[in-house]
Amino acid sequence: MIVYLDASALVKRYVAEAGSSEVAAAIASSRLLATAVISRAEVTAALARAVRLKFVTRKAATAGLSDFEADWPDLIRLEVSEAVVARAASVAWQQGLRGYDAVHLASAVHWQEALGEPVTVATYDRELWRGARTSGLVPWPTDLP
């Protein structure tokens, strides 16, 4: 399986929450694993927010951030080019997506086109999940809660 992780899925690898074990299984079964470079800021921000909201301890979030930074070089990191941003603008308008969700969708579509193989988009964001399905990607999980 070729997997594109948005930040909502990727963060579940570093913070134990609903969906974490499923994300771990998807990552383990993937042949290729990618995310857009913007995920670096998004995952870090999500960990910081989890501390502020007291969902996790600072110690747990710091450990998660350390693990994330160690894993970062092993991910295929998709650059956000002018062409990707132009496509993101288009899908944001057409599908009503938020900015970074549109960038994730455009990045995944661009990667699928470059590979010539189906790409599974792992996301826990409903709008992005629907956008992935509409755009010819394989949305995951198949039964988004």
N, C-alpha and C positions, 0 to 999 in steps of 0.2 A: 504494500500500500504506500502511496506517495502522499504525505501529509503536510499540509500548510496549517500552522498554528497561529491563531490570532492571540492577542494578549489575554483574553478572558479564559482561554483554554491553557495557555502556557503557564499562567500564574498558578494554576491548580497543581502543577508539578512541584511547586515550592512552598505551598501552603496547604495543609491538610484541610479539605473542605469537601462538600458534596461534589462528586465527579472526579476527584483526584485519582482514585484507583482506575477509573475508566480511561482517563488521560494517560496514565502510566502504561496501561495495556496498549493503547493506540500507538504511543511512542515506541514501545518495545516491538510492536509488529510492523513498524514502518520500514520501508526500504530507503526512502529519502525523507528528510525532515527539514522544513524551512519555515521562516517567518520574515516579515519585513523588518528592516532596521529600526523602525519606529517602536517595535515591541520592546526594545531595550529600555526606553523611557517609560513606556506604559506599564511594564511589569514592575519596574522599580517604584513608580508612583503608586501602583496598586498595593505593593507591600507596605509602603509608608502610610497609605490610607488605612490599611488593616490595623496598623499599630495605633494610629490616631483614634480609630473607632473602637479600639480594644477588642478586635476580633482575634488578634494574636498578640503575644508578648513581643517586646522589642527584641529579645534574645532569639525567639523563633523566626522573626522576620529577618533579622541580621543573618542568621544561618541560611535562610532561604535565599537571601540576596547573594550571599557568598557562593552558594551552590549554583544559582543562576549565572553569576559571572564566570564561574568555572566551566559551565556548559556552553556558554555563548559562542566560543570559537568552534564548537562542534556542530552548531546549527548552520544550515545554508541560510545566509543572511541576504535577503533580496533588497537591492538598492531601490530607493524611491527616486526614479528619474522623472524628467519633465513629461515623458510619454505616459508614465504610470499616473502622475498627478493629473494629467489631462483626462485620462480614462476615469480616474477617481471622481473628478468633477462631473463627468457625464453620468456615472452611475449614482452619484449623490443626488443629482437632480432627478433622474429617472426613477430611482427607487426610494428616495426620501431618506437616504442614509446619513448618519453623522459623518463628519470629516474623516476621522481615523478609520472608521469602519469602511468607508468608501476606499480609502487607501489600501486597507487589507484586501478588500475584494478585488480591486484592480491589480494588486500585486499577485494574488493567487491566479487570476485569469491570465495575466501576462506569463506567469511561470508555466501554467498548463499549456499555453500556446507554444512556448519555447520547447517544452519537453515532448509535446505531441502525445501525451498520455494523460489519463484522468487524474485529477488532483482532488483529494479529500480535504475539505476545509473544516478543521476542528474549531468550533466556536460555541460559546454559551450565550451569545448575543442573538436574540430572536430575529432582529432585522437583518443582521449580517447572514444568519443562517438561511433566511428566505432569499436574500440576495444571491447567495452562493448557488442555491437550487435554481433560481431564475437564470443565472448566468452560465449554466451548464457545468458547474462544479458539483462535487459530491458533498453535500452537507453532512456533518457529523457533530454530535451523536444523531443517529437516525430518529430517535424519539426525544427530541429536545423537550425537557420538562417545561 
